[in-house]
Amino acid sequence: MVAEFATPRLGPGLKVTAYTQTKKVITGHLNYAWRSEEHATAVRMFTGSPDLDRLQRALPDVEQLAHGVAIIGREPARAAS
C-alpha cells in the first residue's frame, strides 16, 4: 500500500506498507521516502518485523520518528589560513 506522507521538515514523501512471505513467515515492512531537490538527495527510513502485532503497536512511534527526520546541511569547508 502506498500513501502520501508529509513532514514539516522534509515536505511531501511516500509511505509504503508491504508484506513478504516465505514458506512459514510473513514479515511486515514500513518504508518512508522523501526527495530533497535543495540538497540533491533522497532520504529513506525503513523497518520491518515478522511480529506483525509488534510492528502495528510500534507504528505511532515510527511515525513520530519520521516526522522528526531532517536534513542537516554541512558547512562549507574553510580554506587553511
SVG drawing of the C-alpha trace seen along z (x, -y; Angstrom):
<svg xmlns="http://www.w3.org/2000/svg" viewBox="-2 -33 49 56">
<polyline fill="none" stroke="black" stroke-width="0.4" points="0.0,0.0 1.4,-3.4 0.2,-6.6 1.5,-10.2 3.2,-11.2 4.4,-14.7 6.5,-16.0 7.2,-19.6 11.0,-19.4 11.1,-17.2 7.8,-18.0 5.9,-15.5 7.0,-12.0 5.7,-8.4 4.9,-5.8 4.8,-2.2 3.4,0.7 4.3,4.1 4.4,7.7 6.7,10.5 6.1,14.2 8.4,17.2 7.0,20.7 6.4,20.2 6.8,16.4 5.0,13.2 7.1,10.1 5.7,6.6 7.7,3.7 7.3,-0.1 9.1,-2.4 9.2,-6.2 10.9,-8.1 11.4,-11.8 13.3,-13.7 15.1,-16.9 15.9,-18.9 17.5,-21.6 20.1,-19.0 20.1,-16.9 19.4,-13.8 16.8,-11.2 16.0,-10.1 14.7,-6.7 13.7,-5.4 12.6,-1.8 11.9,1.0 10.3,4.5 9.4,7.3 7.9,10.8 5.9,9.9 3.1,8.1 1.3,7.2 4.5,5.6 5.0,3.7 1.4,2.4 1.9,1.3 5.2,-0.5 3.5,-2.4 2.8,-5.6 6.4,-5.7 7.8,-5.1 5.6,-7.8 6.7,-10.2 10.3,-9.5 9.5,-10.0 8.0,-13.4 11.3,-14.4 13.7,-13.4 15.6,-16.4 18.5,-17.0 21.2,-19.0 23.5,-20.6 27.2,-20.7 29.0,-24.0 31.4,-24.6 35.0,-23.7 37.1,-26.7 40.5,-27.3 43.5,-26.9 44.9,-30.3"/>
</svg>
